[in-house]
């Protein structure tokens, strides 16, 4: 019976971790800026406005704005369901935002295996290449801007 107790404890720990919302402050700056960009893009889509001028102003350049918008499109095309986006002013992340932030953090650290673990069982493997390339494009644009 020790195995069933340890697996029950592991299951409880997993459920507790899932119940605790992730925070923006737990992620790196590129991931946080992109999650805020996603939220801004969603707000602009709701009112049928182009988000690029506002993104460029907030992110510091048209290239970063364009890469953010392109990555948002890649995510939307590869995600298996509609992306859950949090409130613009909130530090808490939806599960989708937390997954996206984890992907970006892993790519920022050149951790391809971690990137794939972040989406394993959620995104089909053949679709991860598009996301990886999009995230690297965003990271490169961020690096060029500083």
PEMOKA-V439448 format. One record per residue. N is the residue number from 1. RES is the residue in one letter. NEAR is the number of other ideal C-beta (glycine too) atoms within 8 Angstrom. Layout:
n=(N | N)
res=(RES | RES)
near=(NEAR | NEAR)
This chain:
n=(1 | 2 | 3 | 4 | 5 | 6 | 7 | 8 | 9 | 10 | 11 | 12 | 13 | 14 | 15 | 16 | 17 | 18 | 19 | 20 | 21 | 22 | 23 | 24 | 25 | 26 | 27 | 28 | 29 | 30 | 31 | 32 | 33 | 34 | 35 | 36 | 37 | 38 | 39 | 40 | 41 | 42 | 43 | 44 | 45 | 46 | 47 | 48 | 49 | 50 | 51 | 52 | 53 | 54 | 55 | 56 | 57 | 58 | 59 | 60 | 61 | 62 | 63 | 64 | 65 | 66 | 67 | 68 | 69 | 70 | 71 | 72 | 73 | 74 | 75 | 76 | 77 | 78 | 79 | 80 | 81 | 82 | 83 | 84 | 85 | 86 | 87 | 88 | 89 | 90 | 91 | 92 | 93 | 94 | 95 | 96 | 97 | 98 | 99 | 100 | 101 | 102 | 103 | 104 | 105 | 106 | 107 | 108 | 109 | 110 | 111 | 112 | 113 | 114 | 115 | 116 | 117 | 118 | 119 | 120 | 121 | 122 | 123 | 124 | 125 | 126 | 127 | 128 | 129 | 130 | 131 | 132 | 133 | 134 | 135 | 136 | 137 | 138 | 139 | 140 | 141 | 142 | 143 | 144 | 145 | 146)
res=(X | X | X | X | X | X | X | X | X | X | X | X | X | X | X | X | X | X | X | X | X | X | X | X | X | X | X | X | X | X | X | X | X | X | X | X | X | X | X | X | X | X | X | X | X | X | X | X | X | X | X | X | X | X | X | X | X | X | X | X | X | X | X | X | X | X | X | X | X | X | X | X | X | X | X | X | X | X | X | X | X | X | X | X | X | X | X | X | X | X | X | X | X | X | X | X | X | X | X | X | X | X | X | X | X | X | X | X | X | X | X | X | X | X | X | X | X | X | X | X | X | X | X | X | X | X | X | X | X | X | X | X | X | X | X | X | X | X | X | X | X | X | X | X | X | X)
near=(4 | 5 | 6 | 7 | 8 | 8 | 8 | 8 | 8 | 8 | 8 | 8 | 8 | 8 | 8 | 8 | 7 | 7 | 5 | 6 | 6 | 12 | 8 | 12 | 6 | 5 | 12 | 8 | 5 | 12 | 14 | 12 | 10 | 14 | 15 | 11 | 14 | 14 | 12 | 13 | 13 | 9 | 10 | 11 | 8 | 6 | 6 | 4 | 5 | 5 | 13 | 10 | 7 | 9 | 15 | 12 | 6 | 9 | 12 | 6 | 9 | 7 | 9 | 15 | 14 | 10 | 13 | 14 | 12 | 10 | 13 | 11 | 8 | 11 | 13 | 8 | 7 | 9 | 10 | 4 | 4 | 4 | 11 | 8 | 9 | 11 | 5 | 8 | 3 | 6 | 5 | 8 | 12 | 8 | 9 | 10 | 15 | 11 | 11 | 14 | 16 | 12 | 13 | 16 | 12 | 13 | 14 | 10 | 7 | 5 | 8 | 9 | 6 | 10 | 15 | 10 | 8 | 10 | 12 | 6 | 3 | 6 | 10 | 5 | 6 | 5 | 9 | 12 | 7 | 10 | 15 | 11 | 8 | 13 | 13 | 9 | 11 | 15 | 12 | 9 | 13 | 11 | 7 | 7 | 10 | 4)
